[in-house]
Amino acid sequence: MCPGVQLDAEVKGGYCSDLLSDVMANAEEGDVWITLHTHLNIVAVGMLSKVAAIVITGGRIPEQNVIDRAAQEGLPILCTHLSTFEIAGRLYQMLKQALPDYEEDVPSGPTKSQG
Amino acid sequence: MRGELVDWYSCDLHVHTALSPCASEEMTPAAILLEAMERGLDVIGICDHNSARNLEAIVALSPAAGIKVFCGMEVQTQEEVHVLCFFHTVREALDFQDVVYSRLPKKKNVREYFGSQLVFDHNGELVGEEEQLLLTSVSADLKTVCDEVAKRGGMAIPSHVDRMAFGLLGVLGMIPDGLSVSALEISRTLTPEEAKTRWKDISRFSLITSSDAHCLGDIGAARVQALMNHPSLSEFRLALMGIEGRKVVIPGRGL
């Protein structure tokens, strides 16, 4: 979506969430962030979390001001007609093949929601 | 009434200072107090996002303005619901702030994206910026936050409950059972009658409106009138419960 933005950032993993505060707290540098949000705030949240790219799902397209802001920050925004579940599954498979030492991000056991 | 002295107080319980990154930098403690005086307010609640760091400054300056300050903060729960949390003293609010900060992600604010987080001292002088990222959620759910406030003798009021973003009803769709809150704040764009028509289950709660002011011009733009013996948090809670003639009313539009 963002003209002039290079798509060569190294991708280390992925994170799916539509709760912006959750992304701020838990997305890691180099993640591809998959969301249905198109609001301008996704650029700020993406930059804060240093994600490699934002993938917007379900055929949603952000407004021009969001695209402009992301382009200005050098943050790639990609849009897909696929659902979050589908695109996450496909990217996960690709990532596992591309990165032989990809570490599965599986917590050791159930945790209480309020920590 | 037992012949006690009872008076009406004009209260705007939801005002941000320049510590909130989304608030205007003109929201200094002194400027807020002056504006509150001019708007005829008796009580203001200071509720910055996830922080109480400007309370000491504004409480120190408030006697000169003849304004009573309620010591609050607006906590964002992990469901992204906003809750006004009030305490009797600056000390109690700062103690609660310690808990809140321990539950925030260890990330720094980025001024360019979210705005600056200005901190003032008890003389009202700018002393620096809060580095902790404030515009995010604590890792504690709504019930845990409200219970913790109640346990500490404070007063929890979910803010702008009707709003789709960060409002209790907008985010969760209904009010969970057994929530320890003293009242609900509805947006100033809504009358209590409209709110009760849209959400039947809010009728069992006391309602307040406030300005949620992020700039000086909005202070007092919405408020409640409280009939109580003196302007204190304890009296306000009794007024919300309607104890011994005390009460809290939302003035009609245009007031």
Interface residues (C-beta under 8 A of the other chain):
Chain A: L19 L20 S21 D22 M24 A25 N26 V43 A44 M47 L48 S113 Q114 G115
Chain B: Q76 Q78 E80 R103 P105 K107 V110 Y113 F114 L133 T136 S137 S139 A140 D141 T144
